[in-house]
Structures are given as C-alpha cells and as structure tokens.
Amino acid sequence: MISPHCSKYSLYEKPVEDWKVILGLADKFCFPEIKELCVRELQKKSRAELPLVDKIALYAYYKVDPCHLVPLYAELCERDMPLTLIEAKMLGMEATILIANTREMLRAKPSDEGRSPLPPGMEIGDVFRAIERGLGVSEGATERFRKENGVTNSEPANLKPPPGQRLPFLLYSQRN
C-alpha cells in the first residue's frame, strides 16, 4: 500500500495503467507527494509504453506541476514534424496553439522578431494547394470556386454559404 508520506525513492514496478490509476486517485484525494511519485515512475517508462503526447495529455488532465510539462512540450517543439490532427485532439486547443506558436517562433529568423513570413516567390496559389492537401480537397478546387464566383486573390470571399452550411463549405463547393 502506498501512503501519502512515501519517500523520494521507489521500489515499485507497476505498468503504466496502474500508475495512471494511482495518479488519478492522488489527484482526486489531493496527495501531491503521490502525484510526484507517479510522475517519477511514469518518466521511467519508454515511449513505446507511454508515448510523448499521451504523457502530456495525462499530466495536463491530472494537473501535474507544469514544470514537468515544459520539457515534454520542448520535445514536441524541437521535432522535425508538426503535431498530427490526432495529437492535437489529444492535447486540446490551448496546448496545440502553444506548441504551434512556439514552433513557428523558434523557426523564424531572429531579425524578423518572431514572425515567419512566407519564403520569397511563394504565391497564394501555393498556400491554397498546401491547405487543400491538409483538408483532403482536390488540388485547384478553391481556385476554380473563386473564379466561378468572381472572387480575385486580392479580395476577401464575401460569399455566403447556402442555408444550413458552414463557412468551410466555400472550400469544397463546386457550383454549376
């Protein structure tokens, strides 16, 4: 049995699922020392046992000291690839925006004061194609839609979606 007066060392060898349960109970019954014990034990687990994003989501859910989250967020910010949609859903909007903004700021030139402008020669069509790929929209569908509706690249799309449709409808729509 674990008591709230446990010491800094651990003789416990439990699987991740057990530590998740213990962490939940420690949070529910306000046992900060037990929470710290859980974090120490979960930190020992491999990425195969407890993937990085799962660990962050778990720590955030149980309000673990944010000092434990900083190095985990840093790992996400320094990796080559951005968050996936599944990871973003697991982390929630606030953490996802924090990570995305931090990644963007870190990758910007220091002389740009944290801004990250598009590379020279990049055009709006390139941006549209990148977003279309991300949304799974056929390449060029947005340009065709804008041309069919008389919208130029320099003016906002002041079109209203059909009743019952939301704004993203404008990206997918093919009017006859």
N, C-alpha and C positions, 0 to 999 in steps of 0.2 A: 504494500500500500504506500502511496506517495503522500507525504504530509506537506503542508504549506511551509514548513521550516526546513526544507531539503537544502543540502549544501551545494556548492558550486560544481562539484564533480558528479559524474553519473555512472552508475553501474547497470543502467537499464538498456537492454537491447530489445526494442519494440519495432514493429513495422510502422510505416508511415501512417496507415489508417488508425492505428492505436494512438499515435501522437496527435493526430487531428482531433480525435475524441477527447483526449486529455486537455488539449489546448482549448477546445470548446467549453469544457467544464471549468477550466481555470478562468476563462473569460467570464462565464456566467456567474461564478461564485467569487469573482474578484480576488484571485490568488496570483499576484504579479510574479512571485518567485517561481511558481509552477509554469506560468507563461514563458518565462525566461528559460526554464529547463527545457520546455518543449522546443523553443527556438534553437537552443544549443543542439538538441538531438536531431531536429529536422535539418539543421545546417550540415550535419554529417552525412546526410543521405545524398546519393548520387542523382544526377539529372535524370537518369532512367527511372529511379524510384519516385522522384518528385521534380518534375520539370520546372524550370525557372518561373514561367508565368503562373503556373499553379501555386507555387510557393508565394509569389507576390499577392495573388488573389486571396490566398489563405491568411496571410499575415494582415492584409488590409481588412478582411472580414472580421477577424478577431481583435482588431485594434492593437496589434503588436507595436511596440515602440517604433516610431518612424525611422529611428537610426538604423534599424535592421533592414528597412526598405531601400535606403539610399544606395547601398552597393548593388542591390538587385536591379534597381532602376538603371543604374550606371551600366550594368551588363547589357541591358536592352538597348541603351543609347549608343553603346560603342560597337555593337554588332553590325555587320555589313547590310543586313536586310531589315526593312521596317517591320512593324507589327503586322501580323496577318489579321484578317477580319475575325477569326475565331479568338485569337489572343486579345484583340481589342474588346470583344464582347465579354470575355472573362474578366478583364481589368476594369471595365466601366469607362464612362466618358472622361471623367476628370483625370484619371491616370493615363489614359490613352492620349489625351491632349497634352498633358505634361511631357510625356515621352516624345511625342511627335514634335512639339515645340523645342524641346531640349536638343533632339537630334538635328533639327533644322538649324538652330542657333550654332551648335557645335561645328556644323559642316559649312557654315558661312565664312567668308573671308573676314578677318578681324577689322579690316578697313571699311567694311560695309555695315558696321555697328549692329551685327546680329541679323541683318537682312540677308536673304539668299535669293537674289534676282535670277531670272532665267538666263541660261547661257546665251552669248551673242548668237544671233542667227535663228534662234528659236521663235517660231511663229505660233499664233493662236491655233492654227490647224494642228500643230504638233501637240499642243496642250489638249485639244479636243480628242485626238486619237488616243492619247495616254489615258484620259478619263474614260473614254468609250471601252478601252481594253479592260479597265478596272471594273466597269459596270456590266461587261459582257454584251455591249451594244455593238452591232456590226459597224466596222470602220467606215467613216464618212456619213453615217446616218444623221448626225447632228448638223453637219454642213448642208446636206440635202434638205433637211427640215427647215433650216434657217433660210435657205434660198427660196424654197417653195412658199415661204411665208413673208418674204420680202425683208428679212432681217439681215443687216450687214454686220460684219465683225466688230465695228466700232460703236454700235448702238446696243443698248440692252434689249433683251427679248421681252417686250411688253405684251406678250400674248397671254391669254387666259386659258387654262386647261378646260376641257369640256366639264359640264356639271358632274360631280361625283369623283373627278380625277384630281390627283395632287400634282403639284408643280413638276416633279420628275417625269411626268407624262411627256413633257416637251422634249425630253431627250430621246424617247423611244418612238414617238409618234410618226407615222407616215400618212399624211393627208392625201386624199385623191383629188 
